[in-house]
């Protein structure tokens, strides 16, 4: 055994070290005090520092790194195969070394990801910090809040430019240019969300992201928020505010969706305000449709043609990727990742945003604008 270990000593030490760090992090994740301190004093400052560096360029450093990683993996595979073939009498040893090197790299990348991002699921959440918790939703409250969002969506639909078919026509360049200050008003209500935003970056491979069913992506390695600019523009501002919530250390997808609605609707920027109400209406409407179709259609029919046009355009766009094999695999991988970090409902957990919206906006709530 000793001889076997020493044969690839450096690689074995590398692997054991990475696994050791990962084990320590996993053992400590149950201590909320430690996790909060680690996040506040180390992880978030580190991610912000990386973001400050990567935002010095306009392109997505994340995409560059992913392309380089894919090329490096391909080159390593080809080089390893050639090395094994040439090894002749030592092919088994050479193949083991190549495989071990690949495992070491993969474990190291995962450990770094777990440190920079995964541990955020075991720190105080937005709900913990704000005191606004998702609760069971009464049908009458769901109807009232859905109707309110439909009313606000209709009211703000005329504040944005539209094309000859009546579809939302604000350019992605204009939307992204406004992104650095869309959280200003919300930060006054929730000071712990204060953050110096640099905005978001457009993804070059946006079409591929659509095939994977992604509208945006926050990269913990680079501290960048990236958005899919090929997706329908009517919801792009809401995607921006969602990704900027991740910048603030919010790990939960459903909490980021909730904050996306709040930040967009309070931003004072017409494209964002409309997009925020529209996004909230879609989540609430889907939940109401499952609970009471008659009530859903009664509210849906109150929407003006401009909103209906945006909904049709959005549905048609995503319909073309519905049976995509890439989307299926991507959703399964992401679903398993969410469950691995303690969210047992996986992708279905996105429905929790409805609970938060109803709690925040329902009649009688201290935060609600409803009578």
C-alpha positions, 0 to 999 in steps of 0.5 A: 500500500505504501509503495502504491501511495508513493507511486503517485505521491503528489496526486494522492496528497492533492486528492486527500487534501481536497477531500479533507477540506470538503469533509471539514466544510460539510461537518461545520455546515450545521453550525449557523454561527460559524457559517454566518461568520465565514460567509460575512468575513471571508466568502462574501468579501472574496466573491466581491473582490473577484467581482470587482476584478472581473467587472473591469472588462465588459465580457463575461469572464465566466464564459471565457473560463468555461470555454477554457475549462472545456478545451483544457479537459479535451486536451488533457483527455487526448494527451492522456490517451496518447500517453497511455498508448505510448507507455506500453508496459506501464499502461495500467500505471499511466492510465491510473495516473491520468484518471487520478489527475482528472479526479483531483481537478474535479474534486478541487473545483467542486470543493471551491464551488461548495465553499464559495456558493454551497455554504450559503444554503446554511447561513441566515436566509433573507427570510431569517434576516427580514422576518418575512416567512413563507406561510400557507396560502389561503385561496382568497388571499391568493385571488386578491394578490393575483388580481392586484398584480394583474391590475398593476401589470395592466397599469404599467404596460403602457409605460414601456415602448412596444413594437408593431405587434404590441410586444415589449420592445426595450433593448437589452442594452438599455435594460442592462445599463439601468441595472446598477441602481435598481436595488437602491429603493429596496436597500432602504427597506432592507439595509442588509441588502446594501451592495455596490452593484456593477450591474450584469453582463450579457452572455455570448452563449445566450441561445445555448442557455435558453436550450438549457432553460436558464435565463441568467447565471450568477458565477461564484468563481468570478462574482459576476451576474450574467443574463441570457439576452436571447430570452424575451425582453419583457422578463429580462429586467426581472432576471437582472434583479434576480441575479443581483439578489445572488450578488447579495449573498442570497442563495435560495432561488425562491427568495431571489425570485421574491426579491426580483419582484420587489426590487424591480417594482420599486426601482422607479424604472418603467421597464423594470417596474412592468417586468416585476409586476409581470413576473409576479403575476406569472408566478401567482397566476400559475398557482391560482390556475392550479387551485381555481381555474375559473378565478384564474381566467376571470383575472386573466381576461382583465389584462389588456392586449399589450400584456397578453401579447407579451405573455404569448410571445414569452410562451412561444419562445420557450415552447421551442425548447420544451422537448430539448434534450439539453434542457431535460439533462440541465433541469435534472442536474440542477434539480439534484444540486438543489436537493443536495444542498438541503432543498428537498423539493428541488426545482419545484421549490420555485413555487415558494415565491408565491407564498412570500408574495402573498404574505407580503402583499395580502390584504391586512399585511403590514407591508401590503399596499392592498386595502 
